[in-house]
Amino acid sequence: MMVDHFDLTTEEQARAAGKAAGAQAGMNAIDCPIFHDRLDLRSAWMDGFSEGRVSQSGNSVSTD
């Protein structure tokens, strides 16, 4: 589920939305809904996306 960029008004919201997106296999960083006019929020979303992607890949690691 993609969050509309108008709903993201704080860095905390943007980071949480990015983390949720990063945890979804079909999402990519290019899907960031925040444009370059709000670099603070865009950076927070990207940080969250990275965190979500790391946690996603950690869940798929096999310990066989």
N, C-alpha and C positions, 0 to 999 in steps of 0.2 A: 504494500500500500504506500503510495507516494504522498508525502505531506506537502501541502501548498506552502510556498515560501512566505506568504502573507501571515501564516499561522506561527511562524518562527520569529519571535521578537527578542529573544534573549539567547545568549551563548549557551546556556544550559539546555534550552529547548532544542537548539540547533544540534548540539552534541548528541543529545538523546535520539533525535531523528536520524542523524548520521550513523549512530551505533546500530540502530534497528535496521537501517538499510544495509549496512556492512554485513550483518548477520544473515542476510538473504542471499542465497546463491546467485540469483538472477540479476542482482543489482551491481552497478559499476559506479566508480567515482564520477563519471561523466553525468550520472543521473542527479547530481547535486542540484536541488531546486533554488539555490541561492546564487544570485549573480555577483559579479565583481564589484558592484557598487556598495556591497556590504561585506567587505573582506573579513571583518571580525566574526560575523556569523558564518560566512563560507569556511573560514579556517576552523571554526569550532565544529562544523558539520563534517569536514574532512578528517579532523582528529577523531571524532566519534566513529566515522566510517572505518577508519583504520583499526580502531579498537574492536569494532564489531567483526571485521574481517579476520583479525587475529583470533578472536574467540571462536569464530566459525571454523577456521582451519584447525584449531586446537581440538575441536570436537570430532573432527574426522580423522585424527591421527590414530593409527592402530598401534597397539603395544604388543603385538604377537612376537 
